[in-house]
Amino acid sequence: MDVCSFAGMGNVLEQDKQQQVLALGRLGWTLTRIGRATGVHRVTVGEYLRAAGIAVRGRGRPGESAAKPAMSG
């Protein structure tokens, strides 16, 4: 990805920071973990990953399914 791919975003990260964010996203790191490692806010991290077509990990652990329904009766 180059800078012009992110032209619609308010603040554009420096090229090296963009590459760090995208590389960590490809490794499956969470938004919070990428943010802490790079100093980029997690919302911004998510925007960059989505713009690059990289799947964004949701909350919870990988492989966890949705919550089971509560027992009735």
C-alpha positions in Angstrom: 0.0 0.0 0.0 1.2 3.5 -0.7 0.2 6.8 0.9 -2.3 7.7 -1.8 -4.3 4.6 -1.0 -5.1 6.2 2.4 -5.8 9.7 1.0 -9.4 9.8 2.4 -8.1 9.5 5.9 -7.6 12.6 8.0 -4.0 12.0 9.2 -1.8 9.9 7.1 0.9 7.8 8.9 4.5 7.9 7.8 5.4 5.0 5.4 7.4 3.0 7.9 4.6 3.2 10.5 2.1 2.1 7.8 4.2 -0.9 7.0 4.6 -1.8 10.7 0.8 -1.7 11.2 0.1 -3.7 8.1 2.7 -6.3 8.8 1.5 -6.9 12.4 -2.1 -7.0 11.1 -1.1 -9.8 8.7 0.4 -11.7 11.6 -3.1 -11.6 13.3 -2.2 -9.2 16.1 -5.2 -7.5 17.8 -5.8 -3.8 17.2 -4.8 -3.0 20.8 -1.6 -4.9 20.6 -0.6 -3.3 17.3 -1.5 0.1 18.8 0.7 -0.5 21.9 3.6 -1.7 19.8 3.5 1.1 17.3 2.1 4.0 19.2 -0.8 4.3 16.7 -4.4 4.5 18.1 -6.3 1.2 17.7 -9.1 2.9 15.8 -6.5 4.2 13.3 -4.9 0.8 13.1 -8.3 -0.7 12.3 -8.9 1.9 9.5 -5.6 1.1 7.9 -6.1 -2.7 8.1 -9.6 -2.4 6.6 -8.4 -0.1 3.9 -5.7 -2.6 3.0 -8.2 -5.5 3.0 -6.6 -7.2 6.0 -9.1 -9.0 8.3 -9.4 -7.3 11.6 -9.5 -9.6 14.6 -12.5 -9.1 16.9 -12.5 -9.3 20.6 -11.9 -12.6 22.3 -9.5 -15.4 21.6 -9.1 -17.0 18.1 -11.3 -20.0 17.7 -13.8 -18.9 20.3 -17.3 -19.3 19.2 -20.3 -17.2 20.2 -21.5 -17.4 23.7 -23.8 -20.4 24.5 -27.3 -19.7 25.5 -28.2 -19.7 29.2 -29.8 -22.8 30.6 -33.5 -22.5 30.9 -35.7 -23.9 33.6 
